[in-house]
């Protein structure tokens, strides 16, 4: 019956299209007829699935002024001051997944997200602190999270490829809040790459070992790796190795990224969220001027995470960890016409770790906790502890050697699965560390916290 209705709709659509084309020249009408016959969407096509969710909530940050305070390290939607109702995301995913058969086949996936989170996923960085405040939030933002073709080559156990735009292989937390243990995003998530555009292959050696290899444009970019147009083209190489324990109740994932150029860093928690490509010089005799700098650098990131569901707890307890180590090294140079040429070194290292725990008391109630630390040797990636400079003649080179910072956070989240497809969560979070709170647009007035947060979330999935 459903197939008959679908066929009838297709015929009606073809008739409507042809009737519109009747008034056009004969050649156009023939082209339209050919398109209708050969290109259409079958509403009941086997294997194509539509899914998604609506995620809304309320958040309250106890950090003072409504417009001019920001909590260092929190995602944009999580740092709105005082009370704020949030439409975090309305997400739709359309997918034709590959089957388990080891044969030549193809599929696809597209993920589209609207809402306040989408506006920050497009670019988490900010040149001024107030760009991360709720006064600039926009729930109408549209973010294309993924869009890729998936192909399986019947080689060995089956060799899979993703071609297009896909989410990062690094990190324990993902961009979908309902899929994480906690409502707010963690410190480590906010410095992890979000997405890539390129090719990613995966291969499952056996039930215990699988790996990934990929070549992409770089982090958070639809173009190329480098953020400086004068530094040439670049790519990023991805690799991952995942180990699954016998019984499937534990796994350990190791993930690597190497970028041949200065990678696009859109981490939050810093005024200068990408490494400087502008050189500023000043002296008493020549005054102030600026010139565009050329950056030559490479980026290396290692991320490891794992989780374990102890069998003695009867699937009620889940323990997990997440760790990160990253480094960018290179140089920056700039020529100021008629004055001089200035050079400096880039060497920024960032690191962090987090632990997670979830206990499912019964079918409808769970409790989750998260504790994290994030640190760096300077403010090239994370931090708001001001700017320092390296003298080179009469020049001052960027902010590569500004003092680094350490940030901590603890979060506890109660989850309620009251009815099918409906999740309600309540959360408390505490952040503290070096200059954790900025109290004006440029972060000149700071404090170490603590910064308190309380919020609630309602999610309906389909």
VOGU-3710 file (C-alpha; in Angstrom, 3 decimals, decimal comma):
1> xxxxxxxxxx> 0,000/0,000/0,000  2,793/2,449/0,980  4,720/1,647/-2,200  1,601/2,304/-4,273  1,100/5,681/-2,606  4,772/6,568/-3,168  4,469/5,616/-6,827  1,301/7,691/-7,166  3,054/10,698/-5,608  5,922/10,261/-8,048
11> xxxxxxxxxx> 3,530/10,221/-11,015  1,716/13,309/-9,734  5,034/15,095/-9,277  6,069/14,184/-12,811  2,745/15,432/-14,210  3,084/18,715/-12,323  6,639/19,227/-13,554  5,707/18,461/-17,139  2,728/20,808/-17,050  5,021/23,642/-16,012
21> xxxxxxxxxx> 7,385/22,775/-18,834  4,690/22,761/-21,521  4,992/26,535/-21,954  8,778/26,299/-22,375  10,626/25,565/-25,641  10,437/21,963/-26,790  14,040/21,167/-25,927  13,557/22,342/-22,320  10,411/20,269/-21,969  12,241/17,169/-23,120
31> xxxxxxxxxx> 15,061/17,816/-20,665  12,558/18,230/-17,842  10,815/14,967/-18,753  14,168/13,172/-18,751  15,054/14,572/-15,317  11,712/13,496/-13,839  12,110/9,986/-15,169  15,686/9,480/-13,982  16,067/11,617/-10,811  13,692/11,455/-7,902
41> xxxxxxxxxx> 13,567/10,732/-4,170  11,646/7,662/-3,149  9,983/8,412/0,175  10,083/4,781/1,283  13,591/4,053/0,056  15,028/1,110/1,933  17,913/1,858/4,271  17,604/5,656/4,408  16,931/6,846/7,960  15,983/10,231/9,366
51> xxxxxxxxxx> 16,877/10,990/12,984  17,576/13,946/15,244  16,662/15,757/18,423  15,523/19,037/19,946  17,690/20,226/22,842  16,605/23,162/25,020  17,484/24,325/28,491  18,066/27,018/31,082  21,454/28,114/32,448  22,553/30,450/35,229
61> xxxxxxxxxx> 26,124/31,660/35,751  26,864/33,246/39,145  29,639/35,553/37,922  28,276/39,061/38,224  27,687/41,561/35,436  25,209/40,524/32,737  27,191/41,625/29,662  30,847/41,994/30,585  31,855/38,801/32,364  33,081/35,594/30,789
71> xxxxxxxxxx> 34,148/32,252/32,258  37,456/31,219/30,734  37,231/27,763/29,148  33,475/27,415/28,829  31,735/26,973/25,498  29,865/30,075/24,295  26,383/28,741/25,028  27,516/27,778/28,542  28,887/31,152/29,617  25,817/33,399/29,259
81> xxxxxxxxxx> 25,650/35,502/32,402  22,802/35,402/34,925  19,733/33,497/33,799  19,302/32,491/30,162  16,901/30,192/28,290  18,727/28,320/25,533  17,783/26,563/22,339  20,980/24,579/22,228  20,270/22,667/19,047  17,710/21,308/16,661
91> xxxxxxxxxx> 19,512/18,553/14,782  18,520/16,485/11,766  20,579/13,594/10,391  19,855/11,711/7,161  21,830/8,520/6,646  22,095/5,429/4,516  24,537/3,374/6,567  26,670/0,576/5,196  25,456/-2,916/6,013  27,561/-5,515/7,822
101> xxxxxxxxxx> 28,155/-7,416/4,572  31,700/-7,430/3,243  30,879/-6,394/-0,307  31,260/-3,328/-2,507  28,652/-0,829/-1,353  28,107/2,879/-0,718  26,132/5,096/1,612  26,019/8,658/2,879  25,344/10,812/5,927  24,395/14,463/6,379
111> xxxxxxxxxx> 24,065/16,180/9,771  22,572/19,669/10,031  22,351/21,587/13,293  20,483/24,806/14,065  20,529/26,730/17,332  22,841/28,549/19,685  25,456/25,786/19,674  25,598/25,986/15,879  26,698/29,633/16,004  29,732/28,687/18,111
121> xxxxxxxxxx> 30,579/25,503/16,208  30,971/27,667/13,109  33,737/29,503/14,998  34,452/29,128/18,698  37,100/31,861/18,736  36,630/35,479/19,721  38,818/38,537/19,237  37,011/40,170/22,160  35,539/38,472/25,180  32,080/39,944/24,681
131> xxxxxxxxxx> 31,757/38,105/21,361  31,229/34,971/23,454  28,481/36,507/25,579  24,770/35,795/25,324  24,196/39,255/23,824  25,575/37,941/20,517  23,991/34,494/20,554  21,739/33,498/17,672  19,511/30,429/17,666  18,893/30,904/13,919
141> xxxxxxxxxx> 22,445/29,884/13,017  22,829/26,937/10,636  25,829/24,597/10,926  26,668/21,752/8,549  28,262/19,282/10,927  28,848/16,436/8,471  28,224/15,613/4,825  30,105/12,658/3,411  29,899/9,687/1,078  30,832/6,336/2,615
151> xxxxxxxxxx> 32,310/3,530/0,502  33,270/-0,038/1,355  35,907/-1,876/-0,627  35,710/-5,689/-0,173  39,373/-5,939/0,817  40,204/-8,258/3,697  37,571/-7,712/6,381  36,206/-4,675/4,518  37,966/-1,339/4,040  35,705/1,690/4,583
161> xxxxxxxxxx> 36,208/5,265/3,360  34,544/8,573/4,223  34,906/11,332/1,641  33,654/14,823/2,463  33,170/16,651/5,740  33,162/14,630/8,960  33,604/15,150/12,707  36,950/14,967/14,464  38,419/11,625/15,470  39,910/13,223/18,616
171> xxxxxxxxxx> 38,217/13,563/21,986  35,855/11,708/24,288  33,054/14,284/24,085  31,145/15,015/20,873  29,235/18,015/19,504  25,856/16,464/20,371  25,190/17,413/24,005  22,679/14,582/24,638  25,344/12,009/23,696  27,754/13,273/26,382
181> xxxxxxxxxx> 27,612/12,436/30,081  27,156/16,091/31,010  25,130/18,973/29,621  27,947/21,538/29,409  31,021/20,937/27,279  34,276/20,187/29,080  37,585/22,059/29,075  39,291/19,515/26,831  36,444/19,543/24,310  36,903/23,281/23,903
191> xxxxxxxxxx> 40,468/22,893/22,577  39,862/19,741/20,484  39,411/19,936/16,695  35,725/19,873/15,722  35,632/18,709/12,102  37,666/18,074/8,961  37,163/18,020/5,200  39,012/15,259/3,375  39,265/11,466/3,261  39,211/9,077/6,237
201> xxxxxxxxxx> 39,668/5,314/5,929  38,953/2,717/8,603  39,719/-0,977/8,892  38,708/-3,557/11,487  41,450/-6,137/11,882  39,450/-8,350/14,241  37,027/-8,068/17,162  39,694/-6,407/19,311  41,623/-4,047/17,048  40,604/-1,408/14,499
211> xxxxxxxxxx> 42,336/1,621/13,039  41,878/4,804/10,982  44,038/6,766/8,542  43,110/10,052/6,900  44,264/13,073/4,920  42,325/16,309/5,474  42,564/20,067/5,071  43,143/20,619/8,770  41,121/21,385/11,871  37,870/23,325/11,599
221> xxxxxxxxxx> 38,468/24,334/8,004  36,786/23,665/4,668  39,860/25,003/2,887  43,438/24,159/3,825  45,434/23,691/7,006  47,247/26,991/7,229  45,643/30,135/8,597  48,144/32,396/6,855  47,675/32,956/3,097  51,402/33,526/2,598
231> xxxxxxxxxx> 52,502/30,233/4,133  51,419/28,010/1,249  49,115/25,027/1,123  49,017/22,372/3,807  47,320/19,199/4,942  46,742/17,304/8,166  47,372/13,596/8,603  45,109/11,599/10,936  45,661/8,227/12,575  43,807/6,241/15,227
241> xxxxxxxxxx> 44,129/2,851/16,860  41,335/1,467/19,019  41,608/-1,590/21,264  38,476/-3,385/22,506  38,644/-5,773/25,454  37,304/-9,329/25,147  33,660/-9,180/26,134  33,315/-5,646/24,741  32,980/-3,918/28,124  36,117/-1,742/27,762
251> xxxxxxxxxx> 38,025/0,019/25,029  41,098/2,223/24,658  41,420/4,723/21,791  44,630/6,449/20,666  44,302/9,337/18,200  46,914/11,424/16,388  46,892/14,527/14,218  49,864/16,058/12,420  49,349/19,302/10,485  52,003/20,427/8,032
261> xxxxxxxxxx> 51,027/24,082/8,448  49,854/26,457/11,151  46,553/24,767/11,992  43,266/26,600/12,430  42,756/26,824/16,183  39,291/27,993/17,212  39,566/27,042/20,867  37,684/29,138/23,382  39,215/30,603/26,539  41,625/32,988/24,844
271> xxxxxxxxxx> 41,474/36,483/23,421  44,017/35,485/20,755  42,616/32,099/19,860  44,869/31,575/16,841  48,604/32,027/16,713  49,592/35,543/15,747  50,097/36,345/12,084  50,513/40,070/12,766  53,725/41,597/14,083  53,600/44,867/16,018
281> xxxxxxxxxx> 56,715/46,953/16,638  57,249/50,219/18,466  60,015/52,443/19,802  60,421/56,002/20,954  61,918/57,073/17,648  59,934/55,304/14,946  56,514/55,240/16,565  54,059/52,390/16,125  53,321/50,330/13,031  52,245/46,848/12,094
291> xxxxxxxxxx> 52,902/44,435/9,264  51,495/41,067/8,202  53,605/38,141/9,345  54,442/34,881/7,591  53,995/31,811/9,772  55,878/28,578/9,188  54,806/25,965/11,738  53,612/22,419/12,266  51,091/21,046/14,774  51,120/17,685/16,559
301> xxxxxxxxxx> 48,222/16,487/18,748  47,899/13,228/20,671  44,637/12,276/22,362  43,895/9,109/24,295  40,626/8,105/25,919  38,995/4,969/27,215  35,988/3,657/29,071  35,182/0,614/31,185  31,871/-0,876/32,291  32,794/-3,306/35,113
311> xxxxxxxxxx> 30,884/-6,566/34,815  30,426/-6,772/38,581  28,213/-3,648/38,373  25,773/-5,294/35,944  26,049/-2,498/33,332  25,105/0,188/35,871  28,574/1,751/36,248  30,656/3,400/33,507  34,135/4,829/34,115  36,114/6,831/31,535
321> xxxxxxxxxx> 39,190/9,014/31,045  40,358/11,533/28,461  43,854/13,019/27,987  45,418/15,454/25,544  48,884/16,675/24,575  49,461/19,175/21,761  52,327/21,266/20,431  52,783/23,831/17,681  56,322/24,786/16,700  57,713/27,095/14,051
331> xxxxxxxxxx> 58,567/30,693/13,322  56,983/33,988/12,342  58,537/36,788/10,344  57,408/40,142/8,980  58,815/42,924/6,877  57,891/46,527/7,557  58,540/48,527/4,365  61,427/50,935/4,725  62,198/49,901/8,311  63,352/46,343/8,992
341> xxxxxxxxxx> 62,542/42,636/8,988  61,538/40,994/12,255  61,501/37,327/13,231  60,410/35,260/16,210  59,786/31,695/17,323  56,510/29,902/17,964  56,400/27,120/20,527  53,110/26,492/22,315  52,250/23,350/24,287  48,888/22,503/25,798
351> xxxxxxxxxx> 47,902/19,494/27,887  45,057/18,210/29,994  43,232/15,240/31,448  39,743/14,375/32,636  37,935/11,536/34,389  34,249/10,617/34,101  31,858/8,377/35,984  28,214/7,427/35,445  25,969/5,286/37,597  22,545/4,138/36,357
361> xxxxxxxxxx> 20,516/3,644/39,524  17,441/2,362/37,676  15,703/2,654/34,311  14,864/6,331/34,765  17,585/7,905/36,957  21,359/8,289/36,527  24,132/10,408/38,044  27,248/11,529/36,137  30,370/13,398/37,213  33,327/14,917/35,372
371> xxxxxxxxxx> 36,584/16,405/36,618  39,147/18,049/34,287  42,396/19,987/34,185  43,724/21,999/31,213  47,081/23,766/31,113  49,466/25,438/28,672  52,916/27,002/28,614  51,646/30,231/26,995  48,528/31,811/25,565  49,065/30,632/21,979
381> xxxxxxxxxx> 46,243/28,095/22,349  44,528/28,742/25,645  44,686/31,400/28,337  43,910/35,026/29,034  46,800/35,981/31,232  47,778/38,972/29,108  50,390/39,327/26,377  54,127/39,106/26,554  56,526/39,720/23,725  59,901/38,670/22,408
391> xxxxxxxxxx> 62,159/41,589/21,487  63,764/41,461/18,040  65,641/44,691/17,415  63,078/47,405/18,015  60,197/44,987/17,377  57,851/43,113/19,621  56,700/39,802/18,186  53,116/38,781/18,867  51,936/36,920/21,949  53,801/33,630/21,570
401> xxxxxxxxxx> 55,419/33,826/25,009  52,545/35,074/27,148  52,192/33,295/30,461  50,249/30,047/30,351  47,376/29,173/32,632  45,853/26,225/34,435  42,094/25,665/34,610  40,046/23,146/36,602  36,383/22,190/36,511  34,081/19,750/38,285
411> xxxxxxxxxx> 30,585/18,917/37,043  27,809/16,710/38,397  24,719/15,898/36,335  21,485/14,125/37,228  19,611/12,494/34,347  15,950/11,505/34,202  14,585/9,281/31,416  10,975/9,887/32,350  9,319/8,568/29,177  10,474/7,143/25,863
421> xxxxxxxxxx> 12,709/9,504/23,847  12,579/12,223/26,529  15,637/13,094/28,627  15,684/15,704/31,402  18,975/16,680/33,064  19,945/18,999/35,904  23,564/20,102/36,338  25,920/21,951/38,679  29,414/23,015/37,581  32,349/24,695/39,309
431> xxxxxxxxxx> 35,333/26,259/37,464  38,480/27,681/39,026  42,075/28,480/38,044  44,317/31,278/36,814  42,258/34,217/35,537  39,187/32,009/35,180  36,790/34,978/35,109  37,262/38,044/32,880  35,236/41,063/33,889  35,514/43,337/30,860
441> xxxxxxxxxx> 35,640/43,029/27,080  39,377/42,480/26,843  40,018/40,431/29,978  42,134/43,059/31,741  40,262/42,514/35,008  40,329/38,866/36,012  39,937/36,586/39,000  40,653/32,964/39,790  37,068/32,141/40,620  35,394/30,017/41,707
451> xxxxxxxxxx> 32,733/30,317/38,983  29,451/28,549/39,740  26,955/27,278/37,155  23,529/25,667/37,462  21,358/24,536/34,590  18,635/22,231/33,297  18,148/20,563/29,925  15,239/18,917/28,100  15,923/16,690/25,076  13,487/14,922/22,772
461> xx> 15,069/12,553/20,265  13,594/10,854/17,247
//
